[in-house]
């Protein structure tokens, strides 16, 4: 994520960059040392999308300040 945004790792913290998922469960987060998008917890496809053929988890990346 840091590379895609063209930011250095300290800038992720300085700009308050965070990942927000729909609903109460936050499935993704940013790894503080690498800037990679990682799963925040185990994702159980059968539990989330048991009746849907294509399972999609949506999230937003929030960056404070101008880009």
HTML snippet that shows the backbone in 3Dmol.js (N, CA, C, O; Angstrom):
<script src="https://3Dmol.org/build/3Dmol-min.js"></script>
<div id="view" style="width:600px;height:400px;position:relative"></div>
<script>
const pdb = `
ATOM      1  N   UNK A   1       0.836  -1.184   0.000  1.00  0.00           N
ATOM      2  CA  UNK A   1       0.000   0.000   0.000  1.00  0.00           C
ATOM      3  C   UNK A   1       0.880   1.246   0.000  1.00  0.00           C
ATOM      4  O   UNK A   1       0.615   2.201  -0.730  1.00  0.00           O
ATOM      5  N   UNK A   2       1.927   1.228   0.823  1.00  0.00           N
ATOM      6  CA  UNK A   2       2.829   2.386   0.863  1.00  0.00           C
ATOM      7  C   UNK A   2       3.415   2.644  -0.520  1.00  0.00           C
ATOM      8  O   UNK A   2       3.456   3.786  -0.977  1.00  0.00           O
ATOM      9  N   UNK A   3       3.863   1.597  -1.176  1.00  0.00           N
ATOM     10  CA  UNK A   3       4.457   1.729  -2.511  1.00  0.00           C
ATOM     11  C   UNK A   3       3.428   2.241  -3.512  1.00  0.00           C
ATOM     12  O   UNK A   3       3.729   3.130  -4.309  1.00  0.00           O
ATOM     13  N   UNK A   4       2.203   1.683  -3.476  1.00  0.00           N
ATOM     14  CA  UNK A   4       1.160   2.105  -4.409  1.00  0.00           C
ATOM     15  C   UNK A   4       0.784   3.573  -4.222  1.00  0.00           C
ATOM     16  O   UNK A   4       0.456   4.258  -5.191  1.00  0.00           O
ATOM     17  N   UNK A   5       0.829   4.058  -2.979  1.00  0.00           N
ATOM     18  CA  UNK A   5       0.502   5.456  -2.696  1.00  0.00           C
ATOM     19  C   UNK A   5       1.689   6.384  -2.908  1.00  0.00           C
ATOM     20  O   UNK A   5       1.537   7.605  -2.902  1.00  0.00           O
ATOM     21  N   UNK A   6       2.874   5.802  -3.095  1.00  0.00           N
ATOM     22  CA  UNK A   6       4.074   6.619  -3.254  1.00  0.00           C
ATOM     23  C   UNK A   6       4.504   7.268  -1.958  1.00  0.00           C
ATOM     24  O   UNK A   6       5.058   8.367  -1.966  1.00  0.00           O
ATOM     25  N   UNK A   7       4.252   6.591  -0.828  1.00  0.00           N
ATOM     26  CA  UNK A   7       4.606   7.122   0.486  1.00  0.00           C
ATOM     27  C   UNK A   7       5.690   6.267   1.127  1.00  0.00           C
ATOM     28  O   UNK A   7       5.776   5.064   0.884  1.00  0.00           O
ATOM     29  N   UNK A   8       6.507   6.902   1.942  1.00  0.00           N
ATOM     30  CA  UNK A   8       7.457   6.171   2.765  1.00  0.00           C
ATOM     31  C   UNK A   8       6.712   5.650   3.992  1.00  0.00           C
ATOM     32  O   UNK A   8       5.665   6.186   4.356  1.00  0.00           O
ATOM     33  N   UNK A   9       7.242   4.614   4.628  1.00  0.00           N
ATOM     34  CA  UNK A   9       6.557   4.006   5.766  1.00  0.00           C
ATOM     35  C   UNK A   9       6.213   4.986   6.880  1.00  0.00           C
ATOM     36  O   UNK A   9       5.097   4.924   7.396  1.00  0.00           O
ATOM     37  N   UNK A  10       7.114   5.894   7.283  1.00  0.00           N
ATOM     38  CA  UNK A  10       6.729   6.841   8.345  1.00  0.00           C
ATOM     39  C   UNK A  10       5.532   7.710   7.955  1.00  0.00           C
ATOM     40  O   UNK A  10       4.763   8.133   8.818  1.00  0.00           O
ATOM     41  N   UNK A  11       5.377   7.976   6.663  1.00  0.00           N
ATOM     42  CA  UNK A  11       4.257   8.815   6.197  1.00  0.00           C
ATOM     43  C   UNK A  11       2.922   8.117   6.400  1.00  0.00           C
ATOM     44  O   UNK A  11       1.902   8.786   6.568  1.00  0.00           O
ATOM     45  N   UNK A  12       2.902   6.779   6.389  1.00  0.00           N
ATOM     46  CA  UNK A  12       1.645   6.060   6.647  1.00  0.00           C
ATOM     47  C   UNK A  12       1.113   6.412   8.030  1.00  0.00           C
ATOM     48  O   UNK A  12      -0.077   6.677   8.202  1.00  0.00           O
ATOM     49  N   UNK A  13       2.005   6.410   9.009  1.00  0.00           N
ATOM     50  CA  UNK A  13       1.586   6.756  10.377  1.00  0.00           C
ATOM     51  C   UNK A  13       1.260   8.244  10.482  1.00  0.00           C
ATOM     52  O   UNK A  13       0.264   8.625  11.098  1.00  0.00           O
ATOM     53  N   UNK A  14       2.104   9.084   9.879  1.00  0.00           N
ATOM     54  CA  UNK A  14       1.907  10.528   9.982  1.00  0.00           C
ATOM     55  C   UNK A  14       0.587  10.978   9.356  1.00  0.00           C
ATOM     56  O   UNK A  14      -0.044  11.916   9.842  1.00  0.00           O
ATOM     57  N   UNK A  15       0.176  10.315   8.290  1.00  0.00           N
ATOM     58  CA  UNK A  15      -1.063  10.680   7.602  1.00  0.00           C
ATOM     59  C   UNK A  15      -2.275   9.918   8.137  1.00  0.00           C
ATOM     60  O   UNK A  15      -3.385  10.105   7.640  1.00  0.00           O
ATOM     61  N   UNK A  16      -2.079   9.072   9.130  1.00  0.00           N
ATOM     62  CA  UNK A  16      -3.200   8.335   9.712  1.00  0.00           C
ATOM     63  C   UNK A  16      -3.830   7.351   8.739  1.00  0.00           C
ATOM     64  O   UNK A  16      -5.043   7.142   8.768  1.00  0.00           O
ATOM     65  N   UNK A  17      -3.013   6.740   7.869  1.00  0.00           N
ATOM     66  CA  UNK A  17      -3.538   5.792   6.886  1.00  0.00           C
ATOM     67  C   UNK A  17      -4.088   4.571   7.610  1.00  0.00           C
ATOM     68  O   UNK A  17      -3.423   3.999   8.474  1.00  0.00           O
ATOM     69  N   UNK A  18      -5.309   4.177   7.252  1.00  0.00           N
ATOM     70  CA  UNK A  18      -5.930   3.006   7.873  1.00  0.00           C
ATOM     71  C   UNK A  18      -6.882   2.342   6.889  1.00  0.00           C
ATOM     72  O   UNK A  18      -7.336   2.958   5.925  1.00  0.00           O
ATOM     73  N   UNK A  19      -7.171   1.076   7.153  1.00  0.00           N
ATOM     74  CA  UNK A  19      -8.080   0.291   6.326  1.00  0.00           C
ATOM     75  C   UNK A  19      -9.360   0.096   7.111  1.00  0.00           C
ATOM     76  O   UNK A  19      -9.329  -0.285   8.281  1.00  0.00           O
ATOM     77  N   UNK A  20     -10.493   0.358   6.463  1.00  0.00           N
ATOM     78  CA  UNK A  20     -11.796   0.213   7.109  1.00  0.00           C
ATOM     79  C   UNK A  20     -12.641  -0.739   6.281  1.00  0.00           C
ATOM     80  O   UNK A  20     -12.820  -0.539   5.079  1.00  0.00           O
ATOM     81  N   UNK A  21     -13.164  -1.785   6.933  1.00  0.00           N
ATOM     82  CA  UNK A  21     -14.030  -2.758   6.263  1.00  0.00           C
ATOM     83  C   UNK A  21     -15.480  -2.430   6.554  1.00  0.00           C
ATOM     84  O   UNK A  21     -15.797  -1.771   7.544  1.00  0.00           O
ATOM     85  N   UNK A  22     -16.362  -2.899   5.674  1.00  0.00           N
ATOM     86  CA  UNK A  22     -17.795  -2.749   5.920  1.00  0.00           C
ATOM     87  C   UNK A  22     -18.181  -3.618   7.108  1.00  0.00           C
ATOM     88  O   UNK A  22     -17.604  -4.688   7.302  1.00  0.00           O
ATOM     89  N   UNK A  23     -19.134  -3.182   7.893  1.00  0.00           N
ATOM     90  CA  UNK A  23     -19.593  -3.982   9.025  1.00  0.00           C
ATOM     91  C   UNK A  23     -18.701  -3.830  10.238  1.00  0.00           C
ATOM     92  O   UNK A  23     -17.803  -2.989  10.264  1.00  0.00           O
ATOM     93  N   UNK A  24     -18.954  -4.646  11.232  1.00  0.00           N
ATOM     94  CA  UNK A  24     -18.231  -4.548  12.498  1.00  0.00           C
ATOM     95  C   UNK A  24     -16.853  -5.188  12.467  1.00  0.00           C
ATOM     96  O   UNK A  24     -15.935  -4.710  13.135  1.00  0.00           O
ATOM     97  N   UNK A  25     -16.696  -6.249  11.711  1.00  0.00           N
ATOM     98  CA  UNK A  25     -15.440  -6.976  11.689  1.00  0.00           C
ATOM     99  C   UNK A  25     -14.454  -6.329  10.725  1.00  0.00           C
ATOM    100  O   UNK A  25     -14.777  -6.098   9.560  1.00  0.00           O
ATOM    101  N   UNK A  26     -13.277  -6.044  11.202  1.00  0.00           N
ATOM    102  CA  UNK A  26     -12.220  -5.472  10.375  1.00  0.00           C
ATOM    103  C   UNK A  26     -11.316  -6.616   9.916  1.00  0.00           C
ATOM    104  O   UNK A  26     -10.507  -7.123  10.694  1.00  0.00           O
ATOM    105  N   UNK A  27     -11.455  -7.020   8.654  1.00  0.00           N
ATOM    106  CA  UNK A  27     -10.725  -8.171   8.135  1.00  0.00           C
ATOM    107  C   UNK A  27      -9.311  -7.841   7.671  1.00  0.00           C
ATOM    108  O   UNK A  27      -8.476  -8.738   7.557  1.00  0.00           O
ATOM    109  N   UNK A  28      -9.031  -6.572   7.403  1.00  0.00           N
ATOM    110  CA  UNK A  28      -7.732  -6.186   6.862  1.00  0.00           C
ATOM    111  C   UNK A  28      -7.100  -5.095   7.706  1.00  0.00           C
ATOM    112  O   UNK A  28      -7.791  -4.330   8.379  1.00  0.00           O
ATOM    113  N   UNK A  29      -5.769  -5.034   7.659  1.00  0.00           N
ATOM    114  CA  UNK A  29      -5.030  -3.965   8.322  1.00  0.00           C
ATOM    115  C   UNK A  29      -3.745  -3.726   7.549  1.00  0.00           C
ATOM    116  O   UNK A  29      -3.420  -4.464   6.619  1.00  0.00           O
ATOM    117  N   UNK A  30      -3.021  -2.693   7.939  1.00  0.00           N
ATOM    118  CA  UNK A  30      -1.730  -2.403   7.334  1.00  0.00           C
ATOM    119  C   UNK A  30      -0.632  -2.879   8.274  1.00  0.00           C
ATOM    120  O   UNK A  30      -0.664  -2.603   9.473  1.00  0.00           O
ATOM    121  N   UNK A  31       0.332  -3.591   7.723  1.00  0.00           N
ATOM    122  CA  UNK A  31       1.479  -4.045   8.510  1.00  0.00           C
ATOM    123  C   UNK A  31       2.359  -2.830   8.769  1.00  0.00           C
ATOM    124  O   UNK A  31       2.803  -2.177   7.824  1.00  0.00           O
ATOM    125  N   UNK A  32       2.613  -2.520  10.021  1.00  0.00           N
ATOM    126  CA  UNK A  32       3.327  -1.310  10.393  1.00  0.00           C
ATOM    127  C   UNK A  32       4.760  -1.226   9.902  1.00  0.00           C
ATOM    128  O   UNK A  32       5.257  -0.129   9.651  1.00  0.00           O
ATOM    129  N   UNK A  33       5.441  -2.363   9.757  1.00  0.00           N
ATOM    130  CA  UNK A  33       6.852  -2.335   9.356  1.00  0.00           C
ATOM    131  C   UNK A  33       7.060  -2.430   7.852  1.00  0.00           C
ATOM    132  O   UNK A  33       8.107  -2.024   7.348  1.00  0.00           O
ATOM    133  N   UNK A  34       6.070  -2.963   7.124  1.00  0.00           N
ATOM    134  CA  UNK A  34       6.243  -3.141   5.679  1.00  0.00           C
ATOM    135  C   UNK A  34       5.300  -2.287   4.845  1.00  0.00           C
ATOM    136  O   UNK A  34       5.594  -2.018   3.680  1.00  0.00           O
ATOM    137  N   UNK A  35       4.176  -1.852   5.406  1.00  0.00           N
ATOM    138  CA  UNK A  35       3.180  -1.110   4.645  1.00  0.00           C
ATOM    139  C   UNK A  35       2.308  -2.002   3.784  1.00  0.00           C
ATOM    140  O   UNK A  35       1.555  -1.506   2.946  1.00  0.00           O
ATOM    141  N   UNK A  36       2.400  -3.323   3.977  1.00  0.00           N
ATOM    142  CA  UNK A  36       1.589  -4.273   3.206  1.00  0.00           C
ATOM    143  C   UNK A  36       0.180  -4.385   3.776  1.00  0.00           C
ATOM    144  O   UNK A  36      -0.033  -4.222   4.977  1.00  0.00           O
ATOM    145  N   UNK A  37      -0.771  -4.662   2.900  1.00  0.00           N
ATOM    146  CA  UNK A  37      -2.133  -4.969   3.308  1.00  0.00           C
ATOM    147  C   UNK A  37      -2.152  -6.424   3.753  1.00  0.00           C
ATOM    148  O   UNK A  37      -1.755  -7.308   2.994  1.00  0.00           O
ATOM    149  N   UNK A  38      -2.608  -6.682   4.976  1.00  0.00           N
ATOM    150  CA  UNK A  38      -2.621  -8.041   5.523  1.00  0.00           C
ATOM    151  C   UNK A  38      -4.005  -8.343   6.106  1.00  0.00           C
ATOM    152  O   UNK A  38      -4.784  -7.433   6.392  1.00  0.00           O
ATOM    153  N   UNK A  39      -4.293  -9.628   6.274  1.00  0.00           N
ATOM    154  CA  UNK A  39      -5.540 -10.006   6.928  1.00  0.00           C
ATOM    155  C   UNK A  39      -5.370  -9.805   8.425  1.00  0.00           C
ATOM    156  O   UNK A  39      -4.359 -10.200   9.008  1.00  0.00           O
ATOM    157  N   UNK A  40      -6.364  -9.190   9.036  1.00  0.00           N
ATOM    158  CA  UNK A  40      -6.310  -8.900  10.462  1.00  0.00           C
ATOM    159  C   UNK A  40      -6.748 -10.106  11.289  1.00  0.00           C
ATOM    160  O   UNK A  40      -6.389 -10.224  12.461  1.00  0.00           O
ATOM    161  N   UNK A  41      -7.512 -10.988  10.686  1.00  0.00           N
ATOM    162  CA  UNK A  41      -7.956 -12.205  11.347  1.00  0.00           C
ATOM    163  C   UNK A  41      -8.312 -13.233  10.295  1.00  0.00           C
ATOM    164  O   UNK A  41      -8.355 -12.929   9.104  1.00  0.00           O
ATOM    165  N   UNK A  42      -8.567 -14.442  10.737  1.00  0.00           N
ATOM    166  CA  UNK A  42      -8.899 -15.531   9.818  1.00  0.00           C
ATOM    167  C   UNK A  42     -10.215 -15.212   9.101  1.00  0.00           C
ATOM    168  O   UNK A  42     -11.175 -14.766   9.729  1.00  0.00           O
ATOM    169  N   UNK A  43     -10.254 -15.441   7.798  1.00  0.00           N
ATOM    170  CA  UNK A  43     -11.453 -15.184   7.004  1.00  0.00           C
ATOM    171  C   UNK A  43     -12.047 -16.528   6.600  1.00  0.00           C
ATOM    172  O   UNK A  43     -11.403 -17.320   5.912  1.00  0.00           O
ATOM    173  N   UNK A  44     -13.275 -16.776   7.033  1.00  0.00           N
ATOM    174  CA  UNK A  44     -13.971 -18.032   6.749  1.00  0.00           C
ATOM    175  C   UNK A  44     -14.982 -17.790   5.634  1.00  0.00           C
ATOM    176  O   UNK A  44     -16.071 -17.272   5.880  1.00  0.00           O
ATOM    177  N   UNK A  45     -14.619 -18.167   4.403  1.00  0.00           N
ATOM    178  CA  UNK A  45     -15.467 -17.935   3.237  1.00  0.00           C
ATOM    179  C   UNK A  45     -16.831 -18.589   3.379  1.00  0.00           C
ATOM    180  O   UNK A  45     -17.845 -17.988   3.025  1.00  0.00           O
ATOM    181  N   UNK A  46     -16.869 -19.810   3.891  1.00  0.00           N
ATOM    182  CA  UNK A  46     -18.140 -20.523   4.023  1.00  0.00           C
ATOM    183  C   UNK A  46     -19.084 -19.799   4.985  1.00  0.00           C
ATOM    184  O   UNK A  46     -20.296 -19.791   4.773  1.00  0.00           O
ATOM    185  N   UNK A  47     -18.544 -19.201   6.024  1.00  0.00           N
ATOM    186  CA  UNK A  47     -19.373 -18.472   6.975  1.00  0.00           C
ATOM    187  C   UNK A  47     -19.862 -17.145   6.387  1.00  0.00           C
ATOM    188  O   UNK A  47     -21.014 -16.762   6.592  1.00  0.00           O
ATOM    189  N   UNK A  48     -19.002 -16.455   5.671  1.00  0.00           N
ATOM    190  CA  UNK A  48     -19.358 -15.138   5.129  1.00  0.00           C
ATOM    191  C   UNK A  48     -20.248 -15.207   3.898  1.00  0.00           C
ATOM    192  O   UNK A  48     -21.156 -14.390   3.748  1.00  0.00           O
ATOM    193  N   UNK A  49     -20.004 -16.160   3.024  1.00  0.00           N
ATOM    194  CA  UNK A  49     -20.651 -16.186   1.715  1.00  0.00           C
ATOM    195  C   UNK A  49     -21.196 -17.575   1.386  1.00  0.00           C
ATOM    196  O   UNK A  49     -20.996 -18.069   0.276  1.00  0.00           O
ATOM    197  N   UNK A  50     -21.863 -18.190   2.311  1.00  0.00           N
ATOM    198  CA  UNK A  50     -22.277 -19.577   2.102  1.00  0.00           C
ATOM    199  C   UNK A  50     -23.238 -19.759   0.936  1.00  0.00           C
ATOM    200  O   UNK A  50     -23.257 -20.836   0.340  1.00  0.00           O
ATOM    201  N   UNK A  51     -24.023 -18.769   0.588  1.00  0.00           N
ATOM    202  CA  UNK A  51     -25.009 -18.925  -0.487  1.00  0.00           C
ATOM    203  C   UNK A  51     -24.657 -18.122  -1.733  1.00  0.00           C
ATOM    204  O   UNK A  51     -25.478 -17.990  -2.641  1.00  0.00           O
ATOM    205  N   UNK A  52     -23.458 -17.592  -1.780  1.00  0.00           N
ATOM    206  CA  UNK A  52     -23.030 -16.749  -2.891  1.00  0.00           C
ATOM    207  C   UNK A  52     -21.828 -17.392  -3.568  1.00  0.00           C
ATOM    208  O   UNK A  52     -20.879 -17.811  -2.906  1.00  0.00           O
ATOM    209  N   UNK A  53     -21.879 -17.464  -4.893  1.00  0.00           N
ATOM    210  CA  UNK A  53     -20.775 -18.091  -5.620  1.00  0.00           C
ATOM    211  C   UNK A  53     -19.519 -17.223  -5.590  1.00  0.00           C
ATOM    212  O   UNK A  53     -18.420 -17.739  -5.383  1.00  0.00           O
ATOM    213  N   UNK A  54     -19.667 -15.922  -5.791  1.00  0.00           N
ATOM    214  CA  UNK A  54     -18.526 -15.016  -5.779  1.00  0.00           C
ATOM    215  C   UNK A  54     -18.521 -14.241  -4.462  1.00  0.00           C
ATOM    216  O   UNK A  54     -19.445 -13.476  -4.185  1.00  0.00           O
ATOM    217  N   UNK A  55     -17.494 -14.436  -3.664  1.00  0.00           N
ATOM    218  CA  UNK A  55     -17.398 -13.801  -2.350  1.00  0.00           C
ATOM    219  C   UNK A  55     -16.501 -12.569  -2.440  1.00  0.00           C
ATOM    220  O   UNK A  55     -15.348 -12.671  -2.860  1.00  0.00           O
ATOM    221  N   UNK A  56     -17.022 -11.409  -2.049  1.00  0.00           N
ATOM    222  CA  UNK A  56     -16.277 -10.162  -2.133  1.00  0.00           C
ATOM    223  C   UNK A  56     -16.300  -9.487  -0.768  1.00  0.00           C
ATOM    224  O   UNK A  56     -17.363  -9.309  -0.174  1.00  0.00           O
ATOM    225  N   UNK A  57     -15.134  -9.115  -0.279  1.00  0.00           N
ATOM    226  CA  UNK A  57     -15.017  -8.325   0.946  1.00  0.00           C
ATOM    227  C   UNK A  57     -14.541  -6.938   0.544  1.00  0.00           C
ATOM    228  O   UNK A  57     -13.465  -6.790  -0.036  1.00  0.00           O
ATOM    229  N   UNK A  58     -15.323  -5.945   0.843  1.00  0.00           N
ATOM    230  CA  UNK A  58     -14.977  -4.578   0.466  1.00  0.00           C
ATOM    231  C   UNK A  58     -14.335  -3.866   1.653  1.00  0.00           C
ATOM    232  O   UNK A  58     -14.711  -4.074   2.807  1.00  0.00           O
ATOM    233  N   UNK A  59     -13.365  -3.027   1.339  1.00  0.00           N
ATOM    234  CA  UNK A  59     -12.741  -2.199   2.362  1.00  0.00           C
ATOM    235  C   UNK A  59     -12.320  -0.885   1.718  1.00  0.00           C
ATOM    236  O   UNK A  59     -12.212  -0.775   0.497  1.00  0.00           O
ATOM    237  N   UNK A  60     -12.089   0.100   2.566  1.00  0.00           N
ATOM    238  CA  UNK A  60     -11.644   1.403   2.094  1.00  0.00           C
ATOM    239  C   UNK A  60     -10.317   1.735   2.749  1.00  0.00           C
ATOM    240  O   UNK A  60     -10.061   1.355   3.892  1.00  0.00           O
ATOM    241  N   UNK A  61      -9.488   2.438   2.021  1.00  0.00           N
ATOM    242  CA  UNK A  61      -8.231   2.929   2.550  1.00  0.00           C
ATOM    243  C   UNK A  61      -8.420   4.415   2.825  1.00  0.00           C
ATOM    244  O   UNK A  61      -8.698   5.191   1.911  1.00  0.00           O
ATOM    245  N   UNK A  62      -8.270   4.807   4.076  1.00  0.00           N
ATOM    246  CA  UNK A  62      -8.450   6.203   4.474  1.00  0.00           C
ATOM    247  C   UNK A  62      -7.074   6.846   4.649  1.00  0.00           C
ATOM    248  O   UNK A  62      -6.225   6.326   5.373  1.00  0.00           O
ATOM    249  N   UNK A  63      -6.863   7.978   3.979  1.00  0.00           N
ATOM    250  CA  UNK A  63      -5.619   8.732   4.094  1.00  0.00           C
ATOM    251  C   UNK A  63      -5.990  10.154   4.468  1.00  0.00           C
ATOM    252  O   UNK A  63      -6.727  10.819   3.741  1.00  0.00           O
ATOM    253  N   UNK A  64      -5.485  10.619   5.592  1.00  0.00           N
ATOM    254  CA  UNK A  64      -5.768  11.996   6.027  1.00  0.00           C
ATOM    255  C   UNK A  64      -4.814  12.945   5.323  1.00  0.00           C
ATOM    256  O   UNK A  64      -3.654  12.604   5.093  1.00  0.00           O
ATOM    257  N   UNK A  65      -5.288  14.116   4.983  1.00  0.00           N
ATOM    258  CA  UNK A  65      -4.461  15.112   4.309  1.00  0.00           C
ATOM    259  C   UNK A  65      -4.535  14.958   2.802  1.00  0.00           C
ATOM    260  O   UNK A  65      -5.144  14.020   2.288  1.00  0.00           O
ATOM    261  N   UNK A  66      -3.916  15.879   2.110  1.00  0.00           N
ATOM    262  CA  UNK A  66      -3.944  15.877   0.647  1.00  0.00           C
ATOM    263  C   UNK A  66      -2.939  14.898   0.079  1.00  0.00           C
ATOM    264  O   UNK A  66      -1.895  14.647   0.681  1.00  0.00           O
ATOM    265  N   UNK A  67      -3.256  14.346  -1.082  1.00  0.00           N
ATOM    266  CA  UNK A  67      -2.340  13.444  -1.790  1.00  0.00           C
ATOM    267  C   UNK A  67      -1.885  14.118  -3.058  1.00  0.00           C
ATOM    268  O   UNK A  67      -1.105  13.543  -3.818  1.00  0.00           O
TER     269      UNK A  67
END
`;
const viewer = $3Dmol.createViewer("view");
viewer.addModel(pdb, "pdb");
viewer.setStyle({}, {cartoon: {color: "spectrum"}});
viewer.zoomTo();
viewer.render();
</script>
